[in-house]
Amino acid sequence: MSDSSKILTSRRAFIAAVTATGLATSVAGKAKSRASRQEPRSTNTAQTFVLVHGAWHGGWCWRDVRSQLEALGHRVFTPTLTGLAERAHLLSADIGLDTHITDITSLIDYYDLNDIVLVGHSYGGMVITGVADAMKDRISEIIYLDAALPNDGETMITQGPERSPAVIEQTRKALEGLAPDGIAMAAFPPDILGIPKNHPGYDWVAQKLTPHPLKTWLDPIQLENGGSLDLKRSYIHCTTPVLPNSSFPYHAAQVQTDPSWTYHALATGHDAMVTAPDELLAILTG
């Protein structure tokens, strides 16, 4: 069997394995937003945004959101995590979750950033949770965009609803099947990520996606300070369509009943920064 056939088979196995976990818990009701007890951000004050991309992506994916934020006078950073996009030449088996957390904490330190609005998409939720744990005093608000929301000791594949060890192991094997070299997982096509094939950004995204370091999904996060706890925090759930077999509907349901969160439902696919940049901008600056 060729490598491409193995990857395609592994993609199917991964989708089947994750489906078995029951991660795609549906969130009942119409798309809505619920304000928490926290005060809204001022739209008249320039902010510093750090936007962290998800798996297979790079800083490039924030292009439209970044340009609009900057046009409004905000300062915006869109770093690319090690081993991806224009940093793909740095890809190695040693790149783990801590590498990506350090990418962002180093950027914050180097540019001496404070009062940050820290945003993480998808896998980027793992990264920003680790950053928040390490640099809580630098962050004014943290926003999870259809993103992982881990507890201490969890990995990208164990965060979310409780599952049996057997199911977790099945998912891990399926992920390893996406990385026949043992280093990086092949990317899914954009339509799996919620970008319709007839969308003008489909080909752009398809050309930009790069393999993602496998180890980052298997490393447990270490949280000594409660992660995002005690920060002003929001969760944006992309609902049309919901990303298949993900933990994000589970997290959305959790935060809707937690008064320490602000919840937003966004009627677009998982890659909202591509498919609904205007609507996402309105939430980020609202």
C-alpha positions in Angstrom: 0.0 0.0 0.0 1.4 3.4 -0.9 2.0 6.1 1.7 -0.9 8.2 0.4 -3.2 5.2 0.6 -2.1 4.6 4.2 -2.8 8.2 5.1 -6.2 8.1 3.6 -7.0 4.8 5.4 -5.7 6.4 8.7 -7.8 9.5 8.2 -10.9 7.2 7.9 -9.8 5.2 10.9 -9.2 8.4 12.9 -12.7 9.7 12.1 -14.2 6.3 13.0 -12.2 6.1 16.2 -13.1 9.6 17.4 -16.7 9.0 16.4 -16.7 6.1 18.8 -15.7 8.4 21.7 -18.9 10.3 21.5 -17.0 13.6 21.3 -19.5 15.1 18.9 -22.0 15.9 21.6 -24.6 18.3 20.1 -25.4 21.6 21.7 -29.2 22.1 21.7 -30.9 25.3 20.8 -30.4 28.1 18.3 -27.1 29.9 18.0 -26.9 32.5 20.7 -24.5 34.5 22.9 -24.7 34.8 26.7 -22.8 37.6 28.4 -21.0 36.6 31.7 -20.8 38.8 34.7 -17.7 40.4 33.4 -17.6 43.8 31.9 -17.4 44.1 28.1 -14.2 45.3 26.4 -14.1 48.9 25.4 -14.3 49.3 21.6 -12.6 52.7 21.8 -9.3 51.4 23.3 -6.6 49.9 21.2 -5.8 46.4 22.3 -2.9 44.0 21.8 -4.1 40.7 20.3 -2.0 37.5 20.1 -3.8 35.1 17.8 -2.7 31.5 18.0 -3.6 29.1 15.1 -4.6 25.4 15.3 -3.2 22.2 13.9 -1.9 22.2 10.3 -2.3 26.0 10.1 0.1 28.9 10.5 -0.1 32.6 11.3 -1.3 33.0 7.7 -4.8 31.9 8.5 -5.5 35.1 10.5 -4.9 37.3 7.4 -8.3 38.8 7.1 -9.0 39.2 10.8 -5.6 40.7 11.4 -5.9 43.3 8.7 -9.3 44.4 10.0 -8.0 44.5 13.6 -5.0 46.6 12.6 -7.3 48.9 10.6 -9.1 49.6 13.8 -5.9 50.6 15.5 -5.2 47.4 17.4 -1.7 45.8 17.7 -1.8 42.2 16.4 0.6 39.3 16.5 0.0 36.1 14.5 2.9 33.8 15.2 3.4 30.5 13.5 4.2 27.6 15.8 7.4 25.7 15.3 7.3 23.1 12.5 4.4 24.5 10.6 3.8 26.8 7.5 6.9 29.0 6.9 8.6 27.3 9.9 8.0 23.8 8.5 11.8 23.4 7.9 12.1 23.2 11.7 9.9 20.1 11.9 11.3 17.3 14.0 10.2 14.5 16.3 11.2 16.5 19.3 8.6 19.3 18.8 6.0 18.9 21.6 3.3 20.9 23.3 5.8 22.7 25.5 7.7 23.8 22.3 4.5 25.6 21.1 3.7 27.1 24.5 7.3 28.4 24.6 6.8 29.9 21.1 4.1 32.2 22.5 5.6 33.0 25.9 8.9 33.9 24.2 7.0 36.2 21.8 5.3 37.9 24.7 8.6 38.3 26.6 10.5 39.5 23.6 8.1 42.2 22.7 7.3 43.0 26.4 3.6 42.6 25.8 1.0 43.3 28.5 -2.8 43.4 28.8 -3.0 40.9 26.0 -6.2 39.5 24.4 -5.0 36.0 23.8 -6.9 34.0 21.2 -6.5 30.3 20.4 -8.2 28.3 17.6 -8.7 24.5 17.8 -5.5 22.8 19.0 -4.4 26.4 19.8 -6.6 26.1 22.9 -4.0 23.7 24.4 -1.3 26.3 23.7 -3.0 29.3 25.1 -4.0 27.4 28.3 -0.4 26.7 28.9 0.6 30.3 28.2 -2.1 31.6 30.5 -0.8 29.3 33.3 2.7 30.7 32.9 1.9 34.4 32.2 -1.5 35.1 33.8 -0.4 38.6 34.8 0.3 39.6 31.1 -3.2 38.6 29.9 -6.3 40.8 30.1 -8.6 38.3 28.3 -8.4 34.8 26.9 -10.7 33.6 24.0 -11.1 30.0 22.9 -12.2 29.8 19.2 -13.8 26.4 18.8 -10.9 25.1 20.8 -9.5 22.5 23.2 -10.0 23.3 26.8 -7.7 21.0 28.8 -7.4 20.3 32.5 -4.1 19.6 34.1 -2.5 16.4 32.8 -4.7 16.1 29.7 -3.6 15.8 26.1 -5.2 16.9 23.0 -6.8 13.5 22.6 -7.9 13.0 26.3 -9.3 16.5 26.9 -13.1 16.6 26.6 -15.6 14.1 27.9 -14.5 11.0 29.8 -13.6 8.0 27.7 -12.3 4.5 28.3 -8.6 3.8 28.1 -9.3 1.5 25.2 -11.0 4.2 23.2 -8.2 6.6 23.9 -5.7 4.1 22.7 -7.7 3.5 19.6 -7.6 7.2 18.9 -3.9 7.4 19.5 -3.2 4.6 17.0 -5.3 6.3 14.4 -3.3 9.6 14.9 -0.1 7.7 14.5 -1.5 6.3 11.3 -1.7 9.9 10.0 2.0 10.2 10.7 3.7 7.2 8.9 7.1 8.8 9.6 6.3 9.1 13.3 6.9 12.8 13.2 4.0 14.7 11.7 0.3 14.1 10.9 -0.9 14.7 7.4 -3.5 17.5 7.1 -7.2 17.0 6.5 -8.7 18.7 3.4 -10.3 22.1 4.1 -13.8 20.8 3.8 -13.3 18.6 6.8 -12.4 21.8 8.7 -15.7 23.5 7.7 -14.6 25.3 4.5 -16.9 24.4 1.6 -15.3 23.4 -1.6 -16.9 26.3 -3.4 -15.6 28.8 -0.9 -13.1 31.3 -2.4 -10.6 30.5 0.4 -10.7 26.8 -0.1 -7.7 26.5 -2.5 -5.7 29.0 -0.5 -6.1 27.0 2.7 -5.5 23.7 0.9 -2.2 25.1 -0.4 -1.1 26.5 2.9 -1.8 23.6 5.3 1.3 21.6 6.4 1.8 18.4 8.4 1.4 18.9 12.2 3.9 17.6 14.8 2.4 14.4 16.3 4.0 14.7 19.7 2.1 18.0 20.4 -1.2 16.0 20.5 0.2 13.3 22.8 2.0 15.4 25.4 0.0 16.1 28.6 -0.3 19.7 29.6 1.2 20.7 33.0 -0.8 23.4 34.8 0.5 24.7 38.1 -1.6 27.8 38.2 -5.1 26.7 37.0 -4.6 27.5 33.3 -7.1 30.2 32.3 -8.9 30.2 35.7 -9.5 33.7 37.1 -9.0 35.4 33.8 -11.7 37.1 31.8 -12.5 34.4 29.3 -14.8 33.6 26.4 -15.6 30.6 24.3 -16.7 30.8 20.7 -18.4 27.7 19.3 -18.6 27.3 15.5 -22.0 25.6 14.8 -22.6 25.5 11.1 -21.4 22.9 10.6 -20.1 21.6 13.9 -16.6 20.0 13.4 -17.3 16.3 13.2 -16.1 14.1 16.1 -14.6 17.0 18.1 -14.7 17.9 21.8 -15.8 21.4 21.1 -19.5 20.9 21.5 -18.8 19.4 24.9 -16.8 22.4 26.0 -19.5 24.8 24.6 -22.1 23.0 26.7 -19.8 23.3 29.8 -19.2 27.0 29.5 -22.8 28.0 28.9 -23.6 27.0 32.5 -20.5 28.6 34.0 -20.9 32.3 35.0 -17.1 32.8 34.7 -17.4 32.5 31.0 -18.9 34.5 28.1 -20.3 32.2 25.4 -20.8 32.9 21.7 -22.2 30.6 19.0 -21.0 31.5 15.5 -23.0 30.2 12.6 -20.0 29.1 10.5 -17.6 26.3 10.1 -14.6 25.5 12.2 -12.1 27.8 10.4 -14.1 30.9 11.2 -11.2 33.2 10.6 -11.5 32.2 6.9 -15.2 31.7 6.5 -16.6 34.4 8.7 -13.9 37.0 9.5 -16.3 39.9 9.8 -18.5 38.1 12.3 -15.5 36.9 14.3 -14.1 40.4 14.3 -17.3 41.7 15.8 -17.0 39.2 18.7 -13.3 39.8 19.3 -13.9 43.6 19.5 -17.3 43.5 21.1 
